[in-house]
Amino acid sequence: GVPYVRLAECQTTGGYARIGSVIPADLPRIAQAPPGAQLHFEMLSWEEADRLWRAESGLIGALASRAEPLTRDPHDIADLLSYQLISGVVAGDEES
């Protein structure tokens, strides 16, 4: 058979053997892997998994302090139409 990695939005299943778990630090990587990608799994101790998670959560926490809102004046955007901010607009008086 083929192993599957089931994420948070999966339905419940019963009767299938669970051969492992993906540590939280690796969930973003595995969630973005394309279908058919070669994945490598290895056995980790609780301590190693916790150490990796703490390092990852530290990086994520640091992002919040570096993020800032991007506010742009639409008059300064030469290619505003290419952003497709509104699509599918109709006048409302078309006959169907």
Residue pairs with C-beta under 8 A, 6 or more apart in sequence:
3 19
5 22
5 30
5 39
6 13
7 27
7 31
20 41
22 30
23 44
23 49
23 52
23 53
24 53
24 56
25 49
25 52
25 53
25 55
25 56
26 52
30 39
33 39
44 52
74 80
77 83
